Amino acid sequence: MKQIIVLIDPDGNTEIEVEGMAGSACKEATKALEEALGVVTKTTNKSDYYRQEVTSADRIRTQN
C-alpha cells in the first residue's frame, strides 16, 4: 500500500515518510508537501528508494 505519513513534533518540526513507493516516485509524491512546508533540512532515503518499481513491461512469462 502506498502511503505518505506526515509527522509533526511539539516544536512544529515536520517529517515526511513514504511507504510502498520505489525509486524516485517517493520524491515526486512529496515534492508539493516539501515546498508547502518550507526548507528541507535533511533527506534520508530508505531501502525502497533503491528498489525499482516493477512494471508490466518488466514482467516475464515462462512456461514449464
Beta strands, then each sheet from edge to edge (+ up, - down):
strand 1: 3-8
strand 2: 14-19
sheet 1: 1+ 2-
end
